[in-house]
Amino acid sequence: MRLSTNIYENILTSFLKEAKDYCLARDQLAALTLRIQRDRRRKPLIADMKHIGDLIDDVQLLEMSVGCVRTNELYGTVRIVKGIVDRVRMRQDNILKAYLRLVPKLARHAAESEVEALDFFQSGSLGLATAISRYNVRKGAHFHTFAQVWIRQRILGSRKHSSPIIRLPNSVLENYQKIRAAERRLQEVAATRDTYTDADLAEESGLSIRSIKNVRQKMQQAHVVHLSTVTPDGESGYDFIPSGTVVVRIGQNDESVHEAVRTLADRFGLRVTTVATGLADPGPFPSLGSADVLPVRKSEIAILAEDGIQGYSFGYAWHTLDRQYQIPTTVLRTRSVSGTPIDRFDVIVIPAASGLPAALDSAGVDRIRRWVRDGGTLITIGSGTEFARDSTAIGIHLGSWYETDAGENARAFDVPGAIVRVELDPEYWLAAGYRETTFPALVNGARLYVPPEGPPSADRRVVGRYVPRDSLLISGHVWDESLDRLPGKVFLYEERVGAGRVIAFAEEVNWRSYWRGANRLFLNAVVIGPSAQ
């Protein structure tokens, strides 16, 4: 049975009258103790009701401590307060029953099932009780609106705790904020990232270098997991899915999507995890339906081949895509670029190369330049990056150490073959899928690239660079000169060119289809590159 608005107002008016009587009774108790004096300064509002029981206990304790002094007066005061408490509680019950009709509607709106709606109904009822205890009529807000806010807040809180989104510990988030604040302060006095190290960052933030690396690693992980895979009390820990995970939406596909996912999982040994919602808690992790989760479209991929292209490097890239991961590609002969429409391609891969501008001729170079500026994704590998740096071709701003004052007259030393550590930018999509912030790269050349000069720009990003000398070498042979020159140099670089982008690898990332550790970087560039914002 619904009550009319007039009855609501009568209930509230009667309730406030009882609150005024309660205030008068409380003033009589205020002179007996400092605690009651503090309560006296509180406004005689509905929120004070929860203190009535404490006041009665205080009166009884005071009566025992003072003996028979004013015993009758004290007992009389207690009876007055107890009567007011009973009447106030009765009014609270009436208001709760009158406005309880708000809860089912809000619970059903937030729930995805009838069972979940029942849970939310309980949470919403607690929110309504909180609203009754905290409502202040003197502030001018309508109780109907005030109650809805508290009901929604309790329901959302219940949903948050039942959500399949696993949050990072608060300590990690706090340290992340410290690191970001320290980076901003250092960037104010630094022209480029090269001018400060993790040691400087540790000193500025007050954290250890180990803590900074740990926070970076944690921030890279996407904590999305179905409730059924979470064990309570950390008995076997949480199952984390790293960034770079492919999200398949059930609602945007037909029933065949389940069989398709199952087939791919069996073929490639993939782990499939289900989630019940795409919503995320407030913090650094985005909701699965937000703009931070990239919708990836199918791309047409071409690989340059023949004149000007090193055969081995072409074979590595083609085998990785076409054979190893069964991603269809088109072989594009360099001599035919000038006379072949390339607008249908989203990605063009340039393997290691020498003399490529001559092989393409001016018309081919101009066609690739316009294709990039119109939205194409150009990926260069090893010496193929020199084509992207050529001002007569693409003209990206990636520099060479040999063009700086320090390296202008230096002799180039080819690295015979070594495995070295590269530090990745864990917050960028090109590094998605790597749990560690460092990754082992194969170096087999003398190329030394440096970041562009000038202030940092969103259009130019260093995604991977070689670590300091003391932790650089993992295995293999490297000349001392190379150990001095490699630290801080660029391994992976991306630059926006018009509506397109160039992704440049300083070294061979598909070597003999054996260097599997770099496959994620290469596949991210090829598969996600055209869809990245």
N, C-alpha and C positions, 0 to 999 in steps of 0.2 A: 504494500500500500504506500503510495507516494504522498508526502506531505506538501501542502501548499507553501508558497513563499511567505505568506503572512505567519504561518506556524513557525517557519524557520526563524523569522525575525523575533517572534515572541519567545522562542527558546533562547535565542542569543541575549535578548533583553533581560530575561529572568536570570540567565547565567551571569551576566555582568552585575546585576544587583547582589547576587550571592557573593561575587568576588569583592564587591565594595564592603559588604558585611565582614568578609574575611579580613580585609585590610584593617578595619577598625579593631577587630579582635587581635590581630597581629601587633598593632601599635601598643596594646596593653602589655604584650609580652616583651616588647623591644627593650624596656628599661632593665630587664632582669639579667641580660648577658650580652657580650659584645657580638656574638654571632647573630643574635636576633636583631641587634642594631644594624648589622650589615644587611640583613634581609629587609629591614625597614626602608632602606634607601631604594630598594627595587620597586618598580612601578606595580600597582595592584592589578596585574594582568593575569590572563589565564595561565601563562607560563609559570606563575608562582604556586600553582596548586600542588606541584610535585614536592614542594618544600613543607607542606602542611604537616605531614607525618613527622618530619624532623623537628618541627617546632613543638609538637606535642611531647615528643621524647625529651626535648630540652626542658620543657616545663616540669615534667615528672622528675627528672634528675635534680633540678633546682629545688623542687619541693622537698626532696629527700635531704639535700645539703643544708637547707635553712631550718629544718626541724618543723616546728608547729607555727612558725611566724607566717601570718596571713594564709594559713592552710585553706580556709574556706574560700578565700578569694582565688587562690590558685586552682582549686578544684572547679570553681565556677568558670574560670577562664578556659580550663581544659574542656569542660562540657560544651561551652560555646563554640570553641574551635572544632571539636569533634562533630557537632551538629552541622556546622558549615561544610566540613569535609564530606559528610554523607550526602548533603544536598548537592554539592558541586559534582560529586561523582555521578549522581543520578542525572544531572544536566548533561554531563559529558556523554553518558550512554545514549541519551536522547539525540544529541547532535550526531553522534557516531551512526546511529540507526537512520537518521534523516538523510545524511550525505553518503551513506554506504553505496547508494546507487551509482556513484561516480566510478567506483572501482572496477566493476566488471567490464565496462566499455573500454577503459584504458588498458586493462589486462588483456582483453581479446585483441586489441589493436597491436600490442607489442608481441604477442605470442605467435608461434608458428604451429602449435598443436594444442589440442584440448587439454592434454596433461600439463603442458607448460603454462596454459592460461590459468589453471587451478593454482599452480605455484605462484604465479604473478598476482593472483587475487589475494593470497595471504600476505604477500609483501606490500601490496597496495593498501590493504587494511591497516597495516602497521604505519604506513605513511600518513593515512588519514588521522590515526590517533596522534601522531606527532604533530600534525597540523593543528589539531584541536588544542593541544597543550601549548603551542607556540603562537597562536593567533593573537594579534594586537589590534583591536578594533579602532584604537585611536590613530593608527597610521593611515586609515582611510581605504585600505584594500578590501575588496569583497572577499568574504570567506570562501565562496565557491571557487574563485580563481586561486586563492592561496592554497586551498586544499588540493587542487589539481596539480600544482607544482610539486608538493610533497609526495603525492601518490606516484607521479611520474618518476620522481627521483628515486624512490624506493624500488620501483619496478625495474628501472634501468640498472640500479645497483645489483639487484638480484640477477638480472640478465648478464651483467659483467662477470659475476663470479661463476656463472654456469657456462660462460662462453668458451669455445675451443681455442681461444687465443691465449697463449702462455706469455706472460710478461717477464721482462728482465727484472732482476732485483733492483730496488730503489738505489742501492749503492752504486750499481753500474751506470744507471741513468744520471745520478749526481756527478759521478766522475766524468761522464761524457759531456755534461754541460761545462764542467771546469776546463776540459780540453778544448772545447769549441771557443770558450771565452779567451783562453790563453792564445789560441791560434789567431783570433781577431786582433788581440793586442800586438802580437808579433808581426802580423801582416801590415799593421799601421806603420811600422818602421822598416818593413822589408819590402823590397821591390818584387822579389820572386821567392818561391818556396826554397830555392837553393840557399838562401841567406840564413836559414835557421834549421837546426836539427832536432831530433827527438830529445836530445839532452837539454837543449834550450827550452823545448816545450815542457819537459819535466820540471825544470827549474821555475818556469813561469807559472805552471799549474799547481805545483806542490805535490805532484805524483811521481812515482818511480817510472823509469822507462818500461819496466816489465808490466806495470799496471796500465800504462798507456796502450801497449800492444794488446794486452788482454781485453781492454775495453773496445778497441777497434775490431778485434775478432768477434766479440759478442754482438756488437752493433751490426756486423755483417750477416748475422744469422736471422732468418725469418722464423719466429717462434709460432708456427701454426701447426696444430695437432688436434686430432679428434679426441673427444673426451674418453672414448673407450680405450685409448692407448696410453692414457695418463695414469700412473700409479700413485696413490696417495702417500704422503709423508716421505716422499723421495726414496721409496724402497728400491726401485730400480732406475730412478731418474726419469727425466722427460725425454720424449722423442722429438728432436729438433729437425726441422726441414730447412735446409740452407736457402739463402737467397739464390735466385736463378731457377727456382722450381716452376714448372709449367702448370698453370691453373686451367683446368678443363671445366667449363661451365655446363652443368647438366641442363639448365633451363633453356639454353640457347642451342641445344642439339637434340636430335631425335634419339630414340631408344638404342640405335646402333652404336652410340658413343661408348657404351659400357663394353661391348665386345671389341671395339677398336682399341680402347685403352688396354684391355686385357691382353690382346694380341701383341701390342707393342711392348707391354711389360714383360711378357714371356720371351719375346725375341731378343730384347736388349738387356734383360735383367733389371728392369726398373722397379722401384719401390713406389707403390701407389698408396696414398693416405687420403681419407675422406674428411671433410669438414662440414659442420652443420650450418655455418654462417660465414659470411664474408666480412662481418663487422670486426673491428679491432678496438682495443682499449686506447684511451688517450696516451700519447707517448710517441716514440720515434717510429713505430711501425704503422704502415698505412693499411687501410681496409682493402680487401681484395677487389673491391669494385671502384676504388679511387683512381685518380689520374696517375698515381705513382706506380700502379701496376700496369705494365705496358701491354696493350693488345697487339699481338704479333701477327702480321699478315704473311701469307705465303709469298716468297720472293723468287724472282727469276734471276739465276746466277750464271755469270759467264767468267771464264778464265782465259786470259791471254796466253797464246802459245806460238811456237815456232820462232821466226826471226826476232833477235834481240832478247829472247827469253831463255833462261837457263833450263835445259831439259829436265835435270834432276828436280829442281825446285818446282817446276810445273807438275811433274809426276807426283811429288809429295802431296801437293795441294789437291790435285784431282783425285788421287787415291783416297785421301782422307774424307773428302766429301762424297764422291760417287760410290766408292766401294765399302769404305769402313762404316759410314753413317747413312749410306743409301739416299743421299740428297742429290737430286738430279741437277746436272750442270751442263752448260753449253761451252764447247771449246771454240774460242774466237781467235782466228788467225790475225796476227798483227797487220799483215799486208792488206787484209780485207776490211779493216775498221773504217777507213776513209770512205768506202763505198757501201757499207752495210748499216742499215738503221739499227741503232743500239738503244732506242728509247724504251723498248720492251723489257730491258734488263733493269733490275733494281740494284744489283751488286755486280761489280767487275773486280776480279782479283788479279793483281799484277805480281807474279812470282819474282824471284831474283832475276835481275835483268842487267844488260849493258848495251849501250847504244840504242836504247828503245826509241827516242825521238826520231832517229833516222829511219828505223824500221817502220814506224807508224806513218811517216812523212807529215808535213805540216797540216794537211787536211785531217788526218787521223788524230793528231794531237789536239787540234781545235775541236774536233767532234767530242773527244773525251772530256775536254775542259768544259764545254757547254753542257754536256750530259751531267757532270758533277754539279755545276751551278744550278741546274734545273731540278736537282733533288736526288741524284744518284749517290750511291755509297761506294767509294773507291778504297780498296784494301791493298796495301803494298807490303811486300815481304822482303826483308834483307836489303840487297842492293836495288831492288825495285823502288825503294823509298826515294832514291835519288831522282827518279822521274817526277815524283810529287813535289820535291823541293825545287826542281828546275823552274826558274821564273818564266821561261818560255813555254812551260807546260801548265802545271797547276799552280805552282808558286806558293806552297804552304810556308809558314813562318818557322818551321823547325830548323834550328841551326846546327852547324857542325863545329865540333871542338877545334878542328884544324883551321877554321876560319876566324878563330878568336886570337887575341894577342898572345895568349899562352901557348897555343898550338900551331901558330902560323908557320913556324920554321921547324916544327917537330917532325921526327921521322915516324912513319906509321909502322906499328908492330902488329902483324896478324896473330891472333890467338890461335894456336894449333888445334885447339879443341878443349873446352873446359865447361864444367857445370858451375854456375854461379847463382847467387841469390838475387832475386828481384823483389822489391817492395811494391805491392799493388795498392791502388786507392780503393779501399773496401766499400766506399759509399757510391761508387759509380757502376753503372750497369755493365760495362765491359768486364768487370771483375766479378760479376755475379756467379755464384756457385763455388767460390773458393772460401773454405773455412779459415784458412790461414792467411795472414796478411803478406807473407812472403811465399815465393814460388821459385823452384829451380829451373833456370833457363840455360839453354845451350848457346855458347858463344863460339863462333868460328869465323872471325874476321877482324877487321881493324876499324869498323865504323864506330864513331863516337858522336852521338847527337846530344845537343843541349837545348833546353827550353827556350822559347822565344823571349826576346828582351822586352822590357816594359812591364807595366803592372799586370796582375792576373786578369784573365778574361774568361768569360763563360764559353766563348767560342773556341778556346784553345786549352786543351787539358792534357796533362801528363798523367797517364794512368799507371805506368810502371817505370821504375827507375832502379838502377843498381844500388845495393846497400853499401855502407862504409867498408873500407878495406879489411878491417879486423874480422868481419863475418862474411866477406864476399865469396871466397872460394869454397866450393863444396868438394870438387874432385877435378882431376885433369891437370893440364900444364898451361900456365899463364906466365908471360914475361913480367918481371918486376915493373917495367914501365907501364904495362897494361893494368896491373894491380893499382898503380897510382892514378891512372887516368879514368878507369871505369866507374868508380864510386860517384853516385849522383847523376850519371849520364842517363839519357832517356832510352828505355827499352820499348815502351808502348805509348803512342801519342795519338790524339784525335783532334781534328780541327774542322770547324764548320766552314764550308766554302759556299757562299750563296745559300741556296735551299738544300744543298747536299752536304756531304762530309767526306773527309779522308781519314782513314785509320791506318797508321803506319807502324809496322813491326821492324825493329832494328836488326833482328836476327831471324834465321829460319825457324819457324814454329811447328813445321810438319815433317821434320827430318826423318826420312825413310819410313814415315807412318809409325815410328817407334817412340817418338817423344810425346807420349799420351798426356803428360801433365799440362801441355800447352793447348790441348784440343779445345778446352772450354773457352780460352781466350779467342781462338780462331773462330769457333762456332758462334760465340756471342757476337763477334764482329760481322760474320756472314749472315746469320739468321735474324738477330735482333737489330742489327745496325739500321736497316731501312725503316724500322718501326719506332726507333728511339726518338724521343723528343729533343 
